[in-house]
Amino acid sequence: MNQTIETETNGRFPAAKPMYLNQGRIGRAPVPDPSVLTTRTGLQIPPGMKFEDWEQAGQRLAGILDSSSWWLGDWLVYGKDNYADRYQKGIRAAGLKYQTLRNYAWVSRRFDHSRRRAKLTFQHHAEVASLPVGDQEVWLERAENHNWTTKQLRGAIQDVRNGLSPTRRQLAMSKLPVPENRLLWWHKAAETSGVDFDKWVLTALDRAAEQALTDMTNGADAYFGSGDEA
């Protein structure tokens, strides 16, 4: 971006000076009509704007909104790495919410710039951020190739995790090598709990998965802090 947006102080929050939407180089396509003006509190659109110009303005706004998630995430990562004893003060001075920033920063930390896909949104990346790097690449590649929305990507991942038919699930379980003494132990636990063995196994696995995901989230909290200081 070769356009510097100057700011002026307005109470606690910095107020960006008005600028036209096609200033700078944010996004891909410039807006032909230069009269769409952005302000701190709104968007000024001239009467009689052509549909094509209005449509492109919307695309540009969407691109800016999505890019801002990466920008804020990278901003906090930099602050965390370089101003460990002062970055919380910078967050307060900017009037930003730490909880939201922390989520952005966690995703930014999981994807270096070379692995971020411009054709996909920040939220696409957030959907796979908790996965190993190899799995991230596989799912992002599929999302890009199939033009998936974030909802479609989330659904596809969930299908792989939980979408096996009962027959396929039984086959998968039957092929899992389990020592006899451990199988007997599990049966005894199921009987003690008073539930069907198959249901007990699935419940135990679900609890283990939930705990693993909780631990992962707590790990992010521990790294970036709880946000109470902000």
C-alpha angles and dihedrals in degrees: 000000000000096000117088113211108215119210135206127203116257108172113297097337124067110238116214114225113245114273135175116256095239094054115114125007104282111144129004110276121047118228108249094209107068095194099085101108124197119206135176091266107029155346120271111210119184120235117261097026113168116250092239091056092046090049093050090048089057092050090050093049091050090051092050092048092051094044091051090066090060092043094052092044092051090045092057093043089054091048092048092050098043108028104034093160097041111031093095088059089053091053092052092047090053091051092232129147111248095208092059093043091050091056091049091048093049091056092043090052091052093054123048115207095263092061099047112107115219092202091060129063129246088253091058087058092045090055092062100030094105093055126091113272094254092053091046090057093047094052096042089050090052092046091051095045094047095037091234123183116229089259091054091048091050091048093050091052091047090050090057092047099044109003102095114125116242090255094051091044091054091048091050092049092046090055093051107106107232124174112242094237091054092047090053089048091053092048090052091051091050092050091048089052091048095233135118113274095237091050091048092053093049092046092050092050092047090052091049091050092048091050092049091052091046091052089051091052091046088052090058089047091052092050098048097027131243094281094238090117091057 
